[in-house]
């Protein structure tokens, strides 16, 4: 049990998918910084968890990803991503819960702008560990501050499908049983938590 009401999360994002890129813009320069922090090597296989409309696909491909598998609970979000990326053979899209994904061997699992929607962080960490190849990397990132993210998530509709984003140092112990952490960023500009599989 992951503590998440998947039906509610799916309905929330399905209802907003068509205008998501318009209402939730992302700073391209920060996306490039996040992609660099992924430490990708040429030929890397990437899992983009809760990929939404595929915001991170371009930066990840530009920084060495050979293939990207994007997965999202929301069929409408996946449909929006498919509109943008259907001509790109390196991108594969799946609709479903990444916590149930039984596909090992990824070099990177990235969770961009989605971490508060996973209330059971330990289940998420365990699932990412299962999906990664030896020495694979996970990366949780937001291109805004923790205060900005939490401020946006305090309205009742969003509260129903999200949890508070805690300081990176408080999140670290959830991941440490599975990963050797090497990056914690919790500034007014970025939020990043990352490490390699033990």
N, C-alpha and C positions, 0 to 999 in steps of 0.2 A: 504494500500500500504506500503510495508516494505522497499522500496527504493533499493531493491536488484534485480539484473537481474538473476533470478534463472537458466535460461537456460545457461547463461555464466558460472556461478559457477559450475553447473552440468557438463558441457563440460570440464571445466578446471580440475576438480578432476577425472572425468571418464578417461581422457587421461593419468593420472598419477597413477591411483590406483594400477596397477599391480606391480609397483616398489616403491610404497610409503614407505613401511617399510624399504626398503633398502636405499632410498635417504633421508628419514626423521627419523633418529633414535631418540630414547628418552631415557634419563638416567633413568634406573630402580629405582635407589635410590630416585630420585626426584619424580617419579611416586608414590612411597610409601609415601613420605612426603605429596603429594597432597591428596592421599587417606585418610591419617590420618586427614588432615584438613577438610575433608568432615563430620567428626563427626558422622559417621554412627553408628547406633545401630543394634544389631542382628535382622534380619528380615526385614531390610529396602528395600523398592522398589525404584529403581533408574532409572531415565531417563538420558541417555547419549545423549546429543544434538550434532549433527554433529559428530557422533561417529567415522567416518572414518573406519579404519580397526579393531577397537576394542582395541586400545592401553590401555585404562583405565580399561577394563573389569576385567583382572586378579587382579590388585590391589584393585579394588572395592569389588570383591568377597572375597578376602582375609581379608578385613576389615569389613565384616559383611553384605554386600548386599545379600539379599535373592533372589532378581530378578533384572535383568537389561533389560531395553528396550532401545535399541540403534536405533537412527533414523538419517538418513543422506540423503541429496538431491541426492547424487551420487549412482546410482545403482551399478556401478562397485566397489565403496568403500564398499558398503554393501555386495557385492559378496565376496570380499576379507575377510571381517570380518566373513562371514558365513563359509568360508573354514577353518578358525581357530577355530570357536566356535560352529560348527554344532552339536558336541557331548555334549554340555553343556546345560542341560534343563533349567537352570536358566537364560539363555540369549535368548531374543527375538529381532529380527531385523526387522526394517521397513524402507522403502524408502519413503521419503517425506520431507516436510518442517515443522520443529518443530513449526514454528510460527502459523501453521494452526492445530496443534494437539489438538484434543478435548478429551484428556484422563486425567481427574483429579485423584488425590489421591497418587501421588508420594511423597516419603519422602525426596528425593534429586533430583535436576536437576543440572547436571554438564555439563559445556561447556569447554572442555579441548582442547587447541591448535586450537581454531576456532573462537574466539571472533571477530577478525578483519573482518571476512566474514559476519558480521551482521551490516550493516550500520545504521539501525534504531534500536539503543540500547533500546529506550523506548518501541518499539513494542516487542522486545525480553524480556525485564523485565516483561511486562504485560503478555506475553504468558507463561513465567515461573511461574508467580503468579497463573495463571489459572490452571496450571498442578499440583500444589503442594497441599498436604494435609495440614490441620492446623498446623502451626509451622514448616512446611517443609523448607528445606534449598536449596538455590541456591549456586553454586560455579563456578566462572570463573577462569581458571588457565592456565598459560603457564609455562613450565619447563625451560624457558630461560628468560633473561631480556627483558624489553620493547625495549631497544636499539637494541638488537639482532633480535627481531621479526620485528621491523620496518625496519631494514637494509635489511632483507631478502625480505620484501614486496615492495621494491622500484622499482624493474624491471617492465617494461611495462606490461608483461603478468599477473603478480601477482597484480599489481596496479588495473588492470581492474576488479578484483574480491575481492578486500579487501580495508580496510580503515586503517587509522593510529590508532595504539594502544596508547591511551592517558594515562597520569599518573593515577594510581588507584584513587587518591583523586579527579581527575576531572571526572572520570566515576561514582563515588559514588552517586552524586545527581540524576543520571538517575534511580537508583535502590531504593533510599530511600523512594519514595512514597509507595512502595510495601513491602519493606523489612527493618528489623532492622539490619543494617550492624554491624558485629563484627570482621571482618578480612579484612585488607588492607595490602598487601605485594607488594612492588615495589622495588626490589633490583637487584643487578647484577646476582642473582641466580634464582629468582622466581618472578612471577607476579600472585597475587591471590586477588580476590574480592569475599566476601562471606557474607551471612547473612540469617536470618530466616524470614519467612512470617509474616507480621504484622497481 
